[in-house]
């Protein structure tokens, strides 16, 4: 038999813990429901239902204990709340199992299987709630301990079963969320079995004395928190893994497709070159020239896509080099671009123009910036120039590329680094150049700023963190 004063003390000690668990259950249900709406994963919806049921179980448990504490309320309401907390507690188990089954098998149960589970829940809850009939014979033992013990036994076994099943998913999987989830499931399951065992002692051992232990509520809350955090972390890790796989497949598709399409384009350019020599008619020559320009544009687009795919796959390789060495390489690549021969290069190399970063990535950056400066030069200006400046501030290196070309409109400046965006209708490129610049800079821990005025020119400044090198290094 349980002393009334001890029971009152027990109720008061668990009140705060139970309310906290109910609030956490509702919060976690809302988070899982949000991710269900975002990703349309059915197991997230079922797990959301499970946590709503858990919150309802906790609240109905408190009401059941309150009825037992206040004897004048009568056994009827205690029986009602006992039935409701059993329904909620068992539905938590059912939806947890259904969500785990859907997660593993990627399919839902049949309606017949669901109806069988719901019928068993109602039957078990009904039988458990009828123990108040034996109130006079067994006191709290029959009206409270037996229903709680039955529920704890079922919850313990189900959480252990679900934890083992999740543990078996992808044995080589090193996801932190999955490990945290199945470990928390197992611990929570064993804790509920401990509750069921304590209930059995109270039923069969007349000398058993209930001890108030507030640490159990704290342990419950911590385990429930770990379960919720594990669910969310695992979901995010799965989505990240799926996104990385999709990106790899897309990159491979872009690379292989661009590579395969570039071969016939090169052949077509060769045929056009032959046609230019064979066709003597002036109008025919004009048509061939227009065809050549269009095909070259297409070839440039394929080249940019290949450069992008190659760039994101390239590993970072730090080395120390002169900026002048890179400028020479870039100028060699762009000096035959249309209009380049009329543009003056303003770069005065100094002995301290040395930096340490990835040579290939920075060459991609400077190559695109200088190529764009050539492409969008202003032929009406008498002194067209591209100025390159080097500055070292603390351990950072600042490299600016300035031109007096056509400039970029203010409303377009925040979009120029977006994929496939072209700032002006006169642009002939693919719109990938500055996007590739942004991607390359992210890989070498650098950033870029832009100052531009329409009709006057642009200044792109590249800031590379910790790239400075002392002359005596």
C-alpha positions as CSV (number, residue, x, y, z in Angstrom):
1,X,0.0,0.0,0.0
2,X,1.2,3.6,-0.8
3,X,1.1,6.2,2.0
4,X,-1.0,9.2,1.0
5,X,1.6,11.8,2.1
6,X,4.3,10.0,0.0
7,X,2.0,10.0,-3.0
8,X,1.2,13.7,-2.6
9,X,5.0,14.4,-2.4
10,X,5.5,12.2,-5.5
11,X,2.8,14.1,-7.4
12,X,4.3,17.5,-6.5
13,X,7.8,16.4,-7.5
14,X,6.8,15.2,-11.0
15,X,4.4,18.1,-11.9
16,X,7.1,20.4,-13.3
17,X,8.9,17.6,-15.1
18,X,5.8,16.3,-16.7
19,X,4.7,19.8,-17.9
20,X,8.1,20.3,-19.4
21,X,7.9,17.0,-21.2
22,X,4.5,17.9,-22.6
23,X,5.7,21.2,-23.9
24,X,8.8,19.6,-25.4
25,X,6.6,16.9,-27.1
26,X,4.4,19.6,-28.7
27,X,7.4,21.6,-29.8
28,X,9.0,18.6,-31.3
29,X,5.8,17.6,-33.1
30,X,5.6,21.1,-34.7
31,X,9.2,20.9,-35.8
32,X,8.7,17.5,-37.4
33,X,5.5,18.6,-39.0
34,X,7.3,21.6,-40.5
35,X,9.9,19.3,-42.0
36,X,7.2,17.0,-43.3
37,X,5.6,19.9,-45.2
38,X,9.1,20.8,-46.5
39,X,10.3,17.3,-47.6
40,X,7.0,15.3,-47.8
41,X,8.4,12.3,-45.9
42,X,5.6,10.3,-44.5
43,X,7.6,9.0,-41.5
44,X,8.0,12.6,-40.3
45,X,4.2,13.1,-40.3
46,X,3.8,9.8,-38.3
47,X,6.5,10.8,-35.8
48,X,4.9,14.2,-35.4
49,X,1.6,12.4,-34.5
50,X,3.6,10.3,-32.1
51,X,4.9,13.3,-30.2
52,X,1.5,14.9,-30.1
53,X,0.2,11.6,-28.6
54,X,3.1,11.7,-26.1
55,X,2.2,15.2,-24.9
56,X,-1.4,14.1,-24.5
57,X,-0.3,11.1,-22.5
58,X,1.7,13.2,-20.1
59,X,-1.2,15.6,-19.6
60,X,-3.8,12.9,-19.1
61,X,-1.3,11.1,-16.7
62,X,-1.2,14.2,-14.6
63,X,-5.0,14.4,-14.5
64,X,-5.2,10.7,-13.5
65,X,-2.7,11.3,-10.7
66,X,-4.5,14.4,-9.6
67,X,-7.8,12.4,-9.4
68,X,-6.0,9.8,-7.3
69,X,-4.5,12.5,-5.0
70,X,-8.0,14.1,-4.5
71,X,-10.2,11.2,-3.4
72,X,-13.3,13.3,-3.4
73,X,-13.3,13.6,-7.2
74,X,-14.4,10.0,-7.4
75,X,-13.3,7.0,-9.4
76,X,-15.3,7.9,-12.5
77,X,-13.1,10.7,-13.7
78,X,-10.0,8.8,-12.7
79,X,-11.2,5.9,-14.9
80,X,-11.9,8.4,-17.8
81,X,-8.4,9.9,-17.6
82,X,-6.8,6.5,-17.2
83,X,-8.5,5.4,-20.4
84,X,-7.4,8.5,-22.2
85,X,-3.7,8.4,-21.0
86,X,-3.6,4.7,-22.1
87,X,-5.0,5.6,-25.5
88,X,-2.5,8.4,-25.9
89,X,0.5,6.4,-24.6
90,X,-0.3,3.5,-26.9
91,X,-0.9,5.7,-29.9
92,X,2.5,7.2,-29.4
93,X,3.9,3.6,-29.7
94,X,1.7,2.8,-32.8
95,X,2.7,5.9,-34.7
96,X,6.4,5.5,-33.7
97,X,6.3,2.0,-35.1
98,X,4.5,3.1,-38.3
99,X,7.0,5.9,-38.9
100,X,9.9,3.6,-38.3
101,X,8.4,1.0,-40.7
102,X,7.9,3.6,-43.4
103,X,11.5,4.9,-42.8
104,X,13.0,1.5,-43.3
105,X,10.6,-0.1,-45.9
106,X,9.8,3.1,-47.8
107,X,6.1,2.2,-47.7
108,X,3.0,2.5,-45.5
109,X,1.0,-0.2,-43.7
110,X,-2.3,-1.3,-45.3
111,X,-5.5,0.1,-43.9
112,X,-6.4,-3.3,-42.5
113,X,-3.1,-3.4,-40.6
114,X,-3.7,0.1,-39.2
115,X,-7.3,-0.8,-38.1
116,X,-6.0,-3.9,-36.3
117,X,-3.4,-1.8,-34.4
118,X,-6.0,0.9,-33.5
119,X,-8.4,-1.8,-32.3
120,X,-5.8,-3.4,-30.1
121,X,-5.0,0.1,-28.6
122,X,-8.6,0.7,-27.7
123,X,-8.9,-2.9,-26.2
124,X,-5.8,-2.7,-24.1
125,X,-6.7,0.9,-22.9
126,X,-10.2,-0.2,-22.0
127,X,-9.0,-3.2,-20.0
128,X,-6.4,-1.2,-18.2
129,X,-8.8,1.6,-17.3
130,X,-11.3,-0.9,-15.7
131,X,-8.9,-1.6,-12.8
132,X,-10.5,1.1,-10.8
133,X,-13.2,-1.5,-10.1
134,X,-10.7,-3.1,-7.6
135,X,-10.1,0.2,-5.9
136,X,-11.3,-1.0,-2.5
137,X,-9.3,-4.3,-2.7
138,X,-6.0,-3.0,-4.0
139,X,-6.1,0.7,-3.6
140,X,-3.6,2.5,-5.8
141,X,-2.1,-0.8,-7.0
142,X,-5.0,-1.6,-9.2
143,X,-6.2,1.8,-10.2
144,X,-2.8,3.4,-11.0
145,X,0.2,1.1,-10.9
146,X,-1.2,-1.7,-13.2
147,X,-2.2,0.7,-16.0
148,X,1.2,2.6,-15.8
149,X,3.1,-0.7,-15.7
150,X,1.3,-2.1,-18.7
151,X,1.9,1.1,-20.7
152,X,5.6,1.3,-19.6
153,X,6.1,-2.4,-20.6
154,X,4.7,-1.8,-24.0
155,X,6.5,1.5,-24.6
156,X,9.8,0.0,-23.4
157,X,9.6,-3.1,-25.7
158,X,8.6,-0.9,-28.7
159,X,11.3,1.7,-28.2
160,X,14.0,-1.1,-27.9
161,X,12.6,-2.8,-31.0
162,X,12.6,0.5,-33.0
163,X,16.1,1.3,-31.8
164,X,17.4,-2.0,-33.0
165,X,15.7,-1.7,-36.4
166,X,17.1,1.8,-36.9
167,X,20.6,0.6,-35.8
168,X,20.4,-2.0,-38.5
169,X,19.8,0.5,-41.3
170,X,23.1,0.9,-43.2
171,X,25.5,-0.7,-40.8
172,X,28.4,1.3,-42.2
173,X,26.5,4.6,-41.9
174,X,28.4,7.0,-39.7
175,X,25.6,9.6,-39.4
176,X,25.6,11.3,-36.0
177,X,21.9,11.8,-36.0
178,X,21.1,8.1,-36.6
179,X,23.5,6.9,-33.9
180,X,22.1,9.4,-31.4
181,X,18.5,8.3,-32.3
182,X,18.9,4.6,-31.9
183,X,21.0,4.9,-28.7
184,X,18.4,7.2,-27.2
185,X,15.6,4.8,-28.3
186,X,17.3,1.9,-26.5
187,X,18.0,3.9,-23.3
188,X,14.4,5.2,-23.2
189,X,13.1,1.7,-23.8
190,X,15.2,0.2,-21.0
191,X,14.1,3.0,-18.7
192,X,10.5,2.3,-19.3
193,X,11.1,-1.4,-18.7
194,X,12.6,-0.3,-15.3
195,X,9.3,1.5,-14.6
196,X,7.4,-1.6,-15.5
197,X,9.6,-3.7,-13.2
198,X,9.1,-1.3,-10.4
199,X,5.4,-1.6,-10.9
200,X,5.7,-5.3,-10.7
201,X,7.5,-5.0,-7.4
202,X,4.7,-2.8,-6.0
203,X,2.1,-5.3,-7.2
204,X,3.7,-8.5,-5.8
205,X,5.8,-7.2,-2.9
206,X,3.6,-5.9,-0.1
207,X,6.6,-4.5,1.6
208,X,7.7,-2.3,-1.3
209,X,8.0,1.4,-0.4
210,X,7.6,4.1,-3.1
211,X,10.6,6.4,-3.0
212,X,10.4,9.9,-4.5
213,X,13.3,10.2,-7.0
214,X,13.2,13.5,-9.0
215,X,16.2,12.5,-11.1
216,X,14.1,10.1,-13.1
217,X,12.1,13.0,-14.5
218,X,15.3,14.8,-15.5
219,X,16.6,11.6,-17.2
220,X,13.3,11.2,-19.0
221,X,13.5,14.7,-20.3
222,X,17.1,14.4,-21.4
223,X,16.4,11.1,-23.3
224,X,13.4,12.7,-25.0
225,X,15.5,15.7,-25.9
226,X,18.2,13.4,-27.4
227,X,15.5,11.5,-29.4
228,X,14.1,14.7,-30.8
229,X,17.5,16.1,-31.6
230,X,18.6,12.8,-33.2
231,X,15.5,12.8,-35.4
232,X,16.2,16.3,-36.7
233,X,20.0,15.9,-37.1
234,X,19.5,12.6,-39.0
235,X,16.9,14.2,-41.3
236,X,19.3,17.1,-42.1
237,X,22.2,14.7,-42.7
238,X,20.0,12.6,-45.1
239,X,18.9,15.7,-47.0
240,X,22.5,17.0,-47.2
241,X,23.7,13.6,-48.4
242,X,20.9,13.4,-51.0
243,X,21.7,17.0,-52.1
244,X,25.4,16.2,-52.5
245,X,24.6,13.1,-54.6
246,X,22.3,15.2,-56.8
247,X,25.0,17.9,-57.2
248,X,27.6,15.3,-58.1
249,X,25.3,13.7,-60.7
250,X,24.4,17.1,-62.1
251,X,28.1,18.1,-62.4
252,X,28.9,14.8,-64.1
253,X,26.0,15.3,-66.5
254,X,27.1,18.9,-67.3
255,X,30.7,17.9,-67.8
256,X,30.0,14.8,-70.0
257,X,27.3,16.5,-72.0
258,X,29.3,19.7,-72.7
259,X,32.4,17.6,-73.6
260,X,30.4,15.4,-76.0
261,X,28.7,18.4,-77.6
262,X,31.9,20.4,-78.0
263,X,33.4,17.9,-80.4
264,X,30.8,18.3,-83.1
265,X,30.9,22.1,-82.6
266,X,34.6,22.0,-83.2
267,X,34.0,20.0,-86.4
268,X,31.4,22.5,-87.5
269,X,33.8,25.3,-87.0
270,X,36.3,23.5,-89.1
271,X,33.8,23.1,-91.9
272,X,32.8,26.7,-91.6
273,X,36.5,27.7,-92.0
274,X,36.7,25.6,-95.2
275,X,33.5,27.2,-96.5
276,X,35.0,30.7,-95.9
277,X,37.7,29.9,-98.5
278,X,35.4,28.1,-101.0
279,X,32.5,30.5,-101.1
280,X,33.3,33.6,-103.2
281,X,29.9,35.2,-103.2
282,X,29.7,38.2,-100.9
283,X,26.3,37.4,-99.4
284,X,27.4,33.8,-98.9
285,X,30.5,35.0,-97.0
286,X,28.3,37.2,-94.8
287,X,26.1,34.2,-93.9
288,X,29.1,32.0,-93.2
289,X,30.5,34.8,-90.9
290,X,27.3,35.0,-89.0
291,X,27.2,31.2,-88.6
292,X,30.8,31.3,-87.4
293,X,29.9,33.9,-84.7
294,X,26.9,31.9,-83.5
295,X,28.9,28.6,-83.3
296,X,31.8,30.3,-81.5
297,X,29.4,31.7,-79.0
298,X,28.0,28.2,-78.5
299,X,31.5,26.8,-78.1
300,X,32.3,29.5,-75.5
301,X,29.2,28.4,-73.5
302,X,30.3,24.8,-73.5
303,X,33.8,25.9,-72.5
304,X,32.5,27.9,-69.6
305,X,30.4,24.9,-68.4
306,X,33.4,22.6,-68.7
307,X,35.5,25.1,-66.7
308,X,32.9,25.3,-64.0
309,X,32.7,21.5,-63.7
310,X,36.4,21.2,-63.7
311,X,36.8,24.0,-61.2
312,X,34.5,22.5,-58.5
313,X,36.3,19.1,-58.8
314,X,39.8,20.5,-58.5
315,X,41.4,20.0,-55.1
316,X,43.1,23.0,-53.4
317,X,46.9,23.1,-53.8
318,X,48.6,26.0,-52.0
319,X,51.8,27.4,-53.4
320,X,53.8,30.6,-53.3
321,X,54.2,32.6,-56.5
322,X,54.6,36.1,-58.0
323,X,51.4,37.9,-59.1
324,X,53.3,39.0,-62.2
325,X,53.8,35.4,-63.2
326,X,50.0,34.9,-63.1
327,X,49.3,38.1,-64.9
328,X,51.6,37.0,-67.7
329,X,49.7,33.7,-68.0
330,X,46.3,35.4,-68.1
331,X,47.4,38.0,-70.7
332,X,48.7,35.2,-72.9
333,X,45.3,33.6,-72.8
334,X,43.2,36.8,-73.6
335,X,45.5,38.8,-75.8
336,X,43.8,37.5,-79.0
337,X,40.3,38.3,-77.8
338,X,38.5,40.8,-79.9
339,X,39.4,44.4,-78.9
340,X,42.3,43.3,-76.6
341,X,45.0,44.9,-78.8
342,X,43.5,48.4,-78.3
343,X,43.5,48.1,-74.5
344,X,46.5,49.2,-72.3
345,X,47.5,47.0,-69.4
346,X,48.5,49.0,-66.4
347,X,50.4,46.8,-64.0
348,X,53.7,47.7,-62.3
349,X,55.1,44.5,-60.7
350,X,57.0,45.0,-57.5
351,X,59.3,42.6,-55.6
352,X,56.8,42.3,-52.7
353,X,53.9,41.1,-55.0
354,X,54.1,37.6,-53.7
355,X,51.3,35.6,-52.2
356,X,50.4,32.0,-51.2
357,X,47.2,30.5,-52.4
358,X,45.9,28.1,-55.0
359,X,47.4,29.1,-58.3
360,X,44.8,27.5,-60.5
361,X,41.7,29.0,-58.6
362,X,43.2,32.5,-58.6
363,X,44.0,32.2,-62.3
364,X,40.4,31.3,-63.0
365,X,39.4,34.4,-61.0
366,X,41.8,36.9,-62.7
367,X,41.2,35.3,-66.1
368,X,37.5,35.9,-65.9
369,X,37.8,39.4,-64.6
370,X,40.4,40.5,-67.2
371,X,38.5,38.7,-70.0
372,X,35.3,40.5,-69.0
373,X,37.1,43.8,-68.9
374,X,38.3,43.2,-72.5
375,X,34.8,41.9,-73.6
376,X,33.0,45.0,-72.2
377,X,35.5,47.7,-73.1
378,X,34.4,51.0,-74.4
379,X,35.7,51.5,-77.9
380,X,34.7,55.1,-78.0
381,X,37.2,56.1,-75.3
382,X,40.7,57.1,-76.6
383,X,42.7,55.6,-73.7
384,X,41.2,52.2,-72.8
385,X,43.0,50.5,-70.0
386,X,42.9,47.6,-67.5
387,X,44.7,48.4,-64.2
388,X,45.8,45.6,-61.8
389,X,46.8,46.6,-58.3
390,X,48.4,44.5,-55.4
391,X,48.1,45.4,-51.7
392,X,48.9,43.5,-48.6
393,X,47.1,44.4,-45.4
394,X,48.2,42.4,-42.4
395,X,48.1,38.8,-43.6
396,X,45.5,39.5,-46.3
397,X,46.1,40.2,-49.9
398,X,44.0,42.6,-52.0
399,X,44.1,42.4,-55.7
400,X,42.0,44.8,-57.7
401,X,41.1,44.8,-61.4
402,X,40.0,48.2,-62.7
403,X,38.8,49.1,-66.2
404,X,37.2,52.2,-67.9
405,X,34.8,50.1,-69.9
406,X,31.0,50.5,-70.3
407,X,30.4,49.8,-66.5
408,X,27.5,48.1,-64.8
409,X,24.1,49.6,-64.0
410,X,23.4,49.9,-60.2
411,X,20.3,47.7,-60.3
412,X,22.4,44.9,-61.9
413,X,25.5,45.0,-59.6
414,X,24.1,42.7,-56.9
415,X,23.1,40.1,-59.6
416,X,26.3,39.8,-61.6
417,X,27.6,36.9,-59.6
418,X,24.4,34.8,-60.2
419,X,24.5,31.9,-62.5
420,X,23.6,32.7,-66.1
421,X,23.0,36.4,-65.3
422,X,24.2,38.9,-67.9
423,X,24.2,42.6,-66.9
424,X,23.7,44.1,-70.3
425,X,21.9,43.2,-73.5
426,X,25.2,43.6,-75.3
427,X,26.7,40.7,-73.5
428,X,27.7,37.8,-75.7
429,X,28.9,35.4,-72.9
430,X,27.2,32.5,-71.1
431,X,26.6,34.4,-67.9
432,X,28.8,31.9,-66.0
433,X,32.0,33.8,-65.8
434,X,31.5,35.8,-62.5
435,X,29.6,32.9,-61.0
436,X,32.7,30.7,-61.6
437,X,34.7,33.5,-60.0
438,X,32.5,33.4,-56.9
439,X,32.8,29.6,-56.6
440,X,36.6,29.7,-57.0
441,X,36.9,32.4,-54.3
442,X,34.9,30.4,-51.8
443,X,37.3,27.5,-52.3
444,X,40.4,29.6,-51.4
445,X,38.7,31.5,-48.5
446,X,38.4,34.8,-50.4
447,X,35.7,37.3,-51.3
448,X,35.1,40.0,-53.9
449,X,33.7,43.5,-54.0
450,X,32.4,45.5,-56.9
451,X,32.3,49.3,-57.5
452,X,31.0,50.3,-60.9
453,X,29.5,53.3,-62.6
454,X,27.6,53.1,-65.8
455,X,29.6,54.6,-68.7
456,X,32.8,55.1,-66.6
457,X,34.0,51.6,-65.7
458,X,34.3,49.0,-62.9
459,X,36.6,48.0,-60.1
460,X,36.6,44.4,-58.8
461,X,38.6,43.8,-55.7
462,X,39.6,40.3,-54.6
463,X,40.4,39.9,-50.9
464,X,42.3,36.7,-50.1
465,X,42.5,35.8,-46.4
466,X,45.9,34.9,-44.9
467,X,47.6,34.8,-48.3
468,X,50.3,37.4,-47.6
469,X,53.9,36.2,-47.7
470,X,56.9,38.0,-46.1
471,X,60.0,38.3,-48.2
472,X,62.0,36.5,-45.6
473,X,59.5,33.6,-45.2
